[in-house]
């Protein structure tokens, strides 16, 4: 699974639209869509924003190991 696919999985499990997810991390819904579809790569800054805003585990988001959310 790619980082983009993990972003999509996290977003869907949170029940958020592309727009809602993007607003929280400061990007457009088009940017979120492009990341989920593997067109754009996640930046380190965006990874940190996603982890901070949504409680997503950094290791899971970057490598796919462990649990999706931090306890």
MOPAC internal coordinates of N, CA, C and O (Angstrom, degrees):
PM7 1SCF
backbone

  N    0.0000 0     0.00 0     0.00 0    0    0    0
  C    1.4593 1     0.00 0     0.00 0    1    0    0
  C    1.5318 1   109.25 1     0.00 0    2    1    0
  O    1.2310 1   120.67 1   -44.40 1    3    2    1
  N    1.3125 1   116.33 1   135.60 1    3    2    1
  C    1.4618 1   120.83 1  -179.47 1    5    3    2
  C    1.5283 1   110.76 1   -83.05 1    6    5    3
  O    1.2310 1   120.84 1   -12.73 1    7    6    5
  N    1.3269 1   116.00 1   167.27 1    7    6    5
  C    1.4688 1   120.22 1   175.56 1    9    7    6
  C    1.5225 1   110.00 1   -58.97 1   10    9    7
  O    1.2310 1   120.55 1   139.32 1   11   10    9
  N    1.3230 1   116.56 1   -40.68 1   11   10    9
  C    1.4589 1   120.72 1   179.36 1   13   11   10
  C    1.5185 1   112.53 1   -61.23 1   14   13   11
  O    1.2310 1   121.07 1   138.86 1   15   14   13
  N    1.3236 1   115.56 1   -41.14 1   15   14   13
  C    1.4670 1   119.90 1   177.60 1   17   15   14
  C    1.5240 1   111.08 1   -65.46 1   18   17   15
  O    1.2310 1   120.81 1   144.44 1   19   18   17
  N    1.3289 1   116.05 1   -35.56 1   19   18   17
  C    1.4693 1   119.10 1   177.20 1   21   19   18
  C    1.5238 1   110.90 1   -69.09 1   22   21   19
  O    1.2310 1   120.00 1   143.63 1   23   22   21
  N    1.3323 1   117.60 1   -36.37 1   23   22   21
  C    1.4659 1   120.66 1   175.65 1   25   23   22
  C    1.5244 1   109.01 1   -60.03 1   26   25   23
  O    1.2310 1   120.66 1   134.19 1   27   26   25
  N    1.3237 1   116.34 1   -45.81 1   27   26   25
  C    1.4646 1   120.72 1  -179.93 1   29   27   26
  C    1.5263 1   111.17 1   -62.38 1   30   29   27
  O    1.2310 1   120.75 1   136.37 1   31   30   29
  N    1.3247 1   116.17 1   -43.63 1   31   30   29
  C    1.4677 1   121.19 1   179.88 1   33   31   30
  C    1.5320 1   110.06 1   -61.43 1   34   33   31
  O    1.2310 1   120.34 1   135.43 1   35   34   33
  N    1.3180 1   116.96 1   -44.57 1   35   34   33
  C    1.4696 1   121.06 1   179.48 1   37   35   34
  C    1.5264 1   110.24 1   -64.52 1   38   37   35
  O    1.2310 1   120.46 1   134.20 1   39   38   37
  N    1.3237 1   116.73 1   -45.80 1   39   38   37
  C    1.4713 1   121.12 1  -179.12 1   41   39   38
  C    1.5247 1   110.66 1   -60.13 1   42   41   39
  O    1.2310 1   120.42 1   134.71 1   43   42   41
  N    1.3250 1   116.80 1   -45.29 1   43   42   41
  C    1.4609 1   120.50 1  -179.49 1   45   43   42
  C    1.5297 1   111.54 1   -66.22 1   46   45   43
  O    1.2310 1   120.38 1   141.13 1   47   46   45
  N    1.3291 1   116.87 1   -38.87 1   47   46   45
  C    1.4685 1   119.04 1  -179.68 1   49   47   46
  C    1.5325 1   110.61 1   -68.87 1   50   49   47
  O    1.2310 1   120.19 1   156.83 1   51   50   49
  N    1.3217 1   117.25 1   -23.17 1   51   50   49
  C    1.4663 1   122.00 1   175.87 1   53   51   50
  C    1.5307 1   111.58 1   -85.24 1   54   53   51
  O    1.2310 1   120.75 1   170.39 1   55   54   53
  N    1.3332 1   116.18 1    -9.61 1   55   54   53
  C    1.4626 1   120.83 1   179.45 1   57   55   54
  C    1.5179 1   113.54 1    71.03 1   58   57   55
  O    1.2310 1   120.43 1  -147.95 1   59   58   57
  N    1.3302 1   116.79 1    32.05 1   59   58   57
  C    1.4597 1   120.78 1  -177.45 1   61   59   58
  C    1.5229 1   111.66 1  -106.61 1   62   61   59
  O    1.2310 1   121.10 1   -32.73 1   63   62   61
  N    1.3305 1   115.51 1   147.27 1   63   62   61
  C    1.4620 1   120.63 1   173.14 1   65   63   62
  C    1.5311 1   108.08 1   -77.87 1   66   65   63
  O    1.2310 1   120.87 1   -12.35 1   67   66   65
  N    1.3275 1   115.94 1   167.65 1   67   66   65
  C    1.4668 1   120.75 1   175.22 1   69   67   66
  C    1.5250 1   109.57 1   -55.32 1   70   69   67
  O    1.2310 1   121.13 1   137.42 1   71   70   69
  N    1.3302 1   115.44 1   -42.58 1   71   70   69
  C    1.4614 1   121.30 1  -177.04 1   73   71   70
  C    1.5356 1   111.58 1   -65.30 1   74   73   71
  O    1.2310 1   120.68 1   133.34 1   75   74   73
  N    1.3370 1   116.31 1   -46.66 1   75   74   73
  C    1.4716 1   120.86 1  -179.36 1   77   75   74
  C    1.5312 1   110.64 1   -62.88 1   78   77   75
  O    1.2310 1   120.92 1   136.77 1   79   78   77
  N    1.3184 1   115.86 1   -43.23 1   79   78   77
  C    1.4668 1   121.14 1  -179.49 1   81   79   78
  C    1.5264 1   109.75 1   -64.06 1   82   81   79
  O    1.2310 1   120.98 1   133.33 1   83   82   81
  N    1.3315 1   115.72 1   -46.67 1   83   82   81
  C    1.4671 1   120.84 1  -179.76 1   85   83   82
  C    1.5139 1   112.89 1   -61.15 1   86   85   83
  O    1.2310 1   120.62 1   138.53 1   87   86   85
  N    1.3287 1   116.42 1   -41.47 1   87   86   85
  C    1.4691 1   120.58 1   179.80 1   89   87   86
  C    1.5209 1   111.52 1   -57.88 1   90   89   87
  O    1.2310 1   120.81 1   138.47 1   91   90   89
  N    1.3259 1   116.06 1   -41.53 1   91   90   89
  C    1.4652 1   120.91 1  -177.84 1   93   91   90
  C    1.5294 1   112.79 1   -65.77 1   94   93   91
  O    1.2310 1   120.68 1   148.83 1   95   94   93
  N    1.3289 1   116.31 1   -31.17 1   95   94   93
  C    1.4668 1   119.24 1  -178.48 1   97   95   94
  C    1.5290 1   112.81 1  -107.46 1   98   97   95
  O    1.2310 1   120.63 1  -173.72 1   99   98   97
  N    1.3307 1   116.39 1     6.28 1   99   98   97
  C    1.4535 1   120.87 1   171.80 1  101   99   98
  C    1.5155 1   116.25 1    79.66 1  102  101   99
  O    1.2310 1   120.41 1  -149.31 1  103  102  101
  N    1.3331 1   116.82 1    30.69 1  103  102  101
  C    1.4695 1   120.26 1   175.91 1  105  103  102
  C    1.5260 1   109.51 1  -132.22 1  106  105  103
  O    1.2310 1   120.61 1   -13.46 1  107  106  105
  N    1.3277 1   116.44 1   166.54 1  107  106  105
  C    1.4648 1   120.80 1   179.49 1  109  107  106
  C    1.5188 1   110.61 1   -78.84 1  110  109  107
  O    1.2310 1   121.33 1   -16.71 1  111  110  109
  N    1.3339 1   115.06 1   163.29 1  111  110  109
  C    1.4630 1   118.82 1   177.50 1  113  111  110
  C    1.5247 1   110.34 1   -64.10 1  114  113  111
  O    1.2310 1   120.34 1   149.02 1  115  114  113
  N    1.3485 1   116.96 1   -30.98 1  115  114  113
  C    1.4700 1   120.04 1   177.18 1  117  115  114
  C    1.5240 1   110.71 1   -62.15 1  118  117  115
  O    1.2310 1   120.82 1   139.67 1  119  118  117
  N    1.3370 1   116.03 1   -40.33 1  119  118  117
  C    1.4678 1   120.17 1   179.22 1  121  119  118
  C    1.5229 1   110.71 1   -64.59 1  122  121  119
  O    1.2310 1   120.57 1   136.17 1  123  122  121
  N    1.3314 1   116.51 1   -43.83 1  123  122  121
  C    1.4751 1   120.13 1   178.52 1  125  123  122
  C    1.5290 1   109.26 1   -60.49 1  126  125  123
  O    1.2310 1   120.59 1   135.07 1  127  126  125
  N    1.3221 1   116.48 1   -44.93 1  127  126  125
  C    1.4650 1   121.40 1  -179.97 1  129  127  126
  C    1.5279 1   110.98 1   -60.53 1  130  129  127
  O    1.2310 1   120.68 1   136.74 1  131  130  129
  N    1.3215 1   116.31 1   -43.26 1  131  130  129
  C    1.4738 1   120.66 1  -179.56 1  133  131  130
  C    1.5296 1   111.27 1   -65.71 1  134  133  131
  O    1.2310 1   120.31 1   144.99 1  135  134  133
  N    1.3267 1   117.01 1   -35.01 1  135  134  133
  C    1.4681 1   120.46 1   176.74 1  137  135  134
  C    1.5307 1   109.62 1   -67.94 1  138  137  135
  O    1.2310 1   121.03 1   133.08 1  139  138  137
  N    1.3347 1   115.63 1   -46.92 1  139  138  137
  C    1.4712 1   119.92 1  -178.83 1  141  139  138
  C    1.5153 1   111.80 1   -61.39 1  142  141  139
  O    1.2310 1   120.54 1   147.77 1  143  142  141
  N    1.3216 1   116.57 1   -32.23 1  143  142  141
  C    1.4632 1   121.12 1  -178.24 1  145  143  142
  C    1.5253 1   113.39 1   -92.54 1  146  145  143
  O    1.2310 1   120.57 1  -174.81 1  147  146  145
  N    1.3397 1   116.51 1     5.19 1  147  146  145
  C    1.4594 1   120.39 1   174.91 1  149  147  146
  C    1.5170 1   114.96 1    78.03 1  150  149  147
  O    1.2310 1   120.15 1  -167.35 1  151  150  149
  N    1.3357 1   117.32 1    12.65 1  151  150  149
  C    1.4673 1   120.18 1   179.02 1  153  151  150
  C    1.5276 1   109.40 1   -80.74 1  154  153  151
  O    1.2310 1   120.99 1   134.32 1  155  154  153
  N    1.3380 1   115.72 1   -45.68 1  155  154  153
  C    1.4717 1   121.50 1   175.47 1  157  155  154
  C    1.5209 1   108.99 1  -103.79 1  158  157  155
  O    1.2310 1   120.81 1   -31.76 1  159  158  157
  N    1.3279 1   116.05 1   148.24 1  159  158  157
  C    1.4578 1   120.93 1   174.01 1  161  159  158
  C    1.5162 1   109.45 1   -91.74 1  162  161  159
  O    1.2310 1   120.98 1   -28.22 1  163  162  161
  N    1.3176 1   115.73 1   151.78 1  163  162  161
  C    1.4608 1   120.98 1   173.99 1  165  163  162
  C    1.5236 1   108.99 1   -70.86 1  166  165  163
  O    1.2310 1   120.42 1   -44.24 1  167  166  165
  N    1.3204 1   116.80 1   135.76 1  167  166  165
  C    1.4617 1   120.27 1   172.40 1  169  167  166
  C    1.5217 1   107.69 1   -87.92 1  170  169  167
  O    1.2310 1   121.01 1   -20.10 1  171  170  169
  N    1.3226 1   115.68 1   159.90 1  171  170  169
  C    1.4646 1   120.71 1   177.31 1  173  171  170
  C    1.5287 1   109.97 1   -58.79 1  174  173  171
  O    1.2310 1   120.83 1   139.90 1  175  174  173
  N    1.3300 1   116.01 1   -40.10 1  175  174  173
  C    1.4633 1   120.64 1   179.93 1  177  175  174
  C    1.5304 1   110.91 1   -61.95 1  178  177  175
  O    1.2310 1   120.77 1   138.20 1  179  178  177
  N    1.3343 1   116.13 1   -41.80 1  179  178  177
  C    1.4615 1   119.56 1  -179.30 1  181  179  178
  C    1.5278 1   111.11 1   -69.21 1  182  181  179
  O    1.2310 1   120.44 1   140.69 1  183  182  181
  N    1.3175 1   116.76 1   -39.31 1  183  182  181
  C    1.4717 1   120.55 1   176.36 1  185  183  182
  C    1.5244 1   109.42 1   -56.80 1  186  185  183
  O    1.2310 1   120.66 1   132.79 1  187  186  185
  N    1.3321 1   116.34 1   -47.21 1  187  186  185
  C    1.4693 1   120.54 1  -179.20 1  189  187  186
  C    1.5224 1   111.05 1   -64.30 1  190  189  187
  O    1.2310 1   120.32 1   140.99 1  191  190  189
  N    1.3316 1   116.99 1   -39.01 1  191  190  189
  C    1.4745 1   120.79 1   178.44 1  193  191  190
  C    1.5257 1   111.16 1   -62.95 1  194  193  191
  O    1.2310 1   120.60 1   135.32 1  195  194  193
  N    1.3324 1   116.46 1   -44.68 1  195  194  193
  C    1.4663 1   121.07 1  -179.96 1  197  195  194
  C    1.5281 1   109.70 1   -62.01 1  198  197  195
  O    1.2310 1   120.55 1   135.41 1  199  198  197
  N    1.3222 1   116.55 1   -44.59 1  199  198  197
  C    1.4668 1   120.42 1  -179.99 1  201  199  198
  C    1.5249 1   110.72 1   -63.02 1  202  201  199
  O    1.2310 1   120.65 1   136.39 1  203  202  201
  N    1.3245 1   116.36 1   -43.61 1  203  202  201
  C    1.4686 1   120.87 1  -177.58 1  205  203  202
  C    1.5337 1   111.53 1   -69.64 1  206  205  203
  O    1.2310 1   120.37 1   133.28 1  207  206  205
  N    1.3202 1   116.91 1   -46.72 1  207  206  205
  C    1.4688 1   121.10 1  -175.81 1  209  207  206
  C    1.5250 1   113.40 1   -70.12 1  210  209  207
  O    1.2310 1   120.55 1   142.28 1  211  210  209
  N    1.3160 1   116.56 1   -37.72 1  211  210  209
  C    1.4614 1   119.90 1  -170.52 1  213  211  210
  C    1.5229 1   115.02 1  -114.78 1  214  213  211
  O    1.2310 1   120.05 1  -179.34 1  215  214  213
  N    1.3437 1   117.52 1     0.66 1  215  214  213
  C    1.4617 1   120.11 1  -179.93 1  217  215  214
  C    1.5173 1   113.04 1    69.29 1  218  217  215
  O    1.2310 1   121.04 1  -154.02 1  219  218  217
  N    1.3378 1   115.61 1    25.98 1  219  218  217
  C    1.4672 1   120.21 1   178.25 1  221  219  218
  C    1.5292 1   108.31 1   -79.20 1  222  221  219
  O    1.2310 1   120.72 1   -38.36 1  223  222  221
  N    1.3077 1   116.24 1   141.64 1  223  222  221
  C    1.4628 1   121.20 1  -179.99 1  225  223  222
  C    1.5301 1   110.76 1   -74.04 1  226  225  223
  O    1.2310 1   120.61 1   -51.21 1  227  226  225
  N    1.3312 1   116.43 1   128.79 1  227  226  225
  C    1.4764 1   122.17 1  -177.82 1  229  227  226
  C    1.5310 1   112.08 1   -58.60 1  230  229  227
  O    1.2310 1   120.77 1   133.62 1  231  230  229
  N    1.3358 1   116.13 1   -46.38 1  231  230  229
  C    1.4727 1   120.17 1  -178.26 1  233  231  230
  C    1.5265 1   110.55 1   -63.72 1  234  233  231
  O    1.2310 1   120.73 1   137.48 1  235  234  233
  N    1.3395 1   116.22 1   -42.52 1  235  234  233
  C    1.4650 1   119.18 1   178.78 1  237  235  234
  C    1.5199 1   110.88 1   -61.56 1  238  237  235
  O    1.2310 1   120.57 1   134.05 1  239  238  237
  N    1.3338 1   116.51 1   -45.95 1  239  238  237
  C    1.4660 1   120.27 1  -177.23 1  241  239  238
  C    1.5217 1   111.38 1   -64.16 1  242  241  239
  O    1.2310 1   120.11 1   140.65 1  243  242  241
  N    1.3311 1   117.40 1   -39.35 1  243  242  241
  C    1.4589 1   120.07 1  -176.08 1  245  243  242
  C    1.5247 1   113.90 1   -85.66 1  246  245  243
  O    1.2310 1   119.98 1   148.98 1  247  246  245
  N    1.3528 1   117.65 1   -31.02 1  247  246  245
  C    1.4696 1   118.96 1  -175.36 1  249  247  246
  C    1.5261 1   114.25 1  -122.39 1  250  249  247
  O    1.2310 1   120.60 1   161.37 1  251  250  249
  N    1.3370 1   116.47 1   -18.63 1  251  250  249
  C    1.4571 1   119.59 1  -177.01 1  253  251  250
  C    1.5189 1   113.56 1    88.50 1  254  253  251
  O    1.2310 1   120.34 1  -179.45 1  255  254  253
  N    1.3375 1   116.96 1     0.55 1  255  254  253
  C    1.4650 1   120.22 1  -179.21 1  257  255  254
  C    1.5177 1   111.13 1   -91.58 1  258  257  255
  O    1.2310 1   120.94 1   -33.35 1  259  258  257
  N    1.3252 1   115.82 1   146.65 1  259  258  257
  C    1.4591 1   120.79 1   176.57 1  261  259  258
  C    1.5177 1   112.16 1    85.15 1  262  261  259
  O    1.2310 1   121.46 1    24.48 1  263  262  261
  N    1.3228 1   114.80 1  -155.52 1  263  262  261
  C    1.4746 1   121.55 1  -175.22 1  265  263  262
  C    1.5166 1   110.94 1   -97.48 1  266  265  263
  O    1.2310 1   121.08 1   -28.69 1  267  266  265
  N    1.3371 1   115.55 1   151.31 1  267  266  265
  C    1.4597 1   120.83 1  -178.79 1  269  267  266
  C    1.5236 1   112.23 1   -63.10 1  270  269  267
  O    1.2310 1   120.74 1   136.14 1  271  270  269
  N    1.3387 1   116.20 1   -43.86 1  271  270  269
  C    1.4604 1   120.09 1  -176.22 1  273  271  270
  C    1.5194 1   111.83 1  -112.84 1  274  273  271
  O    1.2310 1   121.31 1   -33.41 1  275  274  273
  N    1.3331 1   115.10 1   146.59 1  275  274  273
  C    1.4530 1   122.06 1   174.88 1  277  275  274
  C    1.5203 1   107.49 1   -75.55 1  278  277  275
  O    1.2310 1   120.13 1   -39.89 1  279  278  277
  N    1.3064 1   117.36 1   140.11 1  279  278  277
  C    1.4695 1   121.35 1   178.44 1  281  279  278
  C    1.5113 1   110.46 1   -67.85 1  282  281  279
  O    1.2310 1   120.10 1   180.00 1  283  282  281

